[in-house]
Amino acid sequence: DQQVKQNSPSLSVQEGRISILNCDYTNSMFDYFLWYKKYPAEGPTFLISISSIKDKNEDGRFTVFLNKSAKHLSLHIVPSQPGDSAVYFCAAKGGGADGLTFGKGTHLIIQP
Amino acid sequence: DAGVIQSPRHEVTEMGQEVTLRCKPISGHNSLFWYRQTMMRGLELLIYFNNNVPIDDSGMPEDRFSAKMPNASFSTLKIQPSEPRDSAVYFCASSPPGGANTGELFFGEGSRLTVL
């Protein structure tokens, strides 16, 4: 039973436009949500996080929004750049588990 | 600063052989995690160590898998005997004291295992 779901395996966005990556979760006990970015042949690297007590966190071009009532979070990247092409993983901490629970990832492709 | 170091980066072996994956966490980090990535299941937590002690190994698939952390700077994940369904990328990650509060993990580059 997947507790963190990323329903879009891939997403293609034109350079300069906004990229929106979505993530849904089922466990209301999660207390932190994170986004990781992964390039081929590399490990995931931390991008941005949000506490469950907040609804928005911004870091440069990256903003994460959390809607607790809908159990949904999203990552906005604006403007999108070619270097943003990667696989993005949504992850959650807590809920009675150690470590992080990951979604399966969304492959973002930025078109020139 | 050196990140999490994993070896080997690639391993191709035959079914039935023993496989040992190695990990050196970031110096000063006291939590270590082994994850496995497959197309079907994504990133799954296999085992978690805190201060060199295994805390949760409920994600280890079966008795063929074992993990050790003899000291703060080294961990191994062993598969014996290996099977084709063990083919995956195995990631090691570490986090510093207090890092558990926000959940941020630092990952190695992974070990890609292919069992023929």
Chai-1 contact restraints between the chains, C-beta under 6 A:
chainA,res_idxA,chainB,res_idxB,connection_type,confidence,min_distance_angstrom,max_distance_angstrom,comment,restraint_id
A,Y32,B,T102,contact,1.0,0.0,6.0,A-B,restraint_1
A,Y32,B,G103,contact,1.0,0.0,6.0,A-B,restraint_2
A,L34,B,G103,contact,1.0,0.0,6.0,A-B,restraint_3
A,E42,B,E109,contact,1.0,0.0,6.0,A-B,restraint_4
A,G43,B,F91,contact,1.0,0.0,6.0,A-B,restraint_5
A,G43,B,F107,contact,1.0,0.0,6.0,A-B,restraint_6
A,G43,B,G108,contact,1.0,0.0,6.0,A-B,restraint_7
A,G43,B,E109,contact,1.0,0.0,6.0,A-B,restraint_8
A,G43,B,G110,contact,1.0,0.0,6.0,A-B,restraint_9
A,P44,B,F107,contact,1.0,0.0,6.0,A-B,restraint_10
A,F46,B,E104,contact,1.0,0.0,6.0,A-B,restraint_11
A,S49,B,T102,contact,1.0,0.0,6.0,A-B,restraint_12
A,K93,B,G103,contact,1.0,0.0,6.0,A-B,restraint_13
A,D98,B,Y48,contact,1.0,0.0,6.0,A-B,restraint_14
A,D98,B,D56,contact,1.0,0.0,6.0,A-B,restraint_15
A,G99,B,F33,contact,1.0,0.0,6.0,A-B,restraint_16
A,G99,B,L45,contact,1.0,0.0,6.0,A-B,restraint_17
A,G99,B,Y48,contact,1.0,0.0,6.0,A-B,restraint_18
A,L100,B,G103,contact,1.0,0.0,6.0,A-B,restraint_19
A,F102,B,G42,contact,1.0,0.0,6.0,A-B,restraint_20
A,F102,B,L43,contact,1.0,0.0,6.0,A-B,restraint_21
A,K104,B,G42,contact,1.0,0.0,6.0,A-B,restraint_22
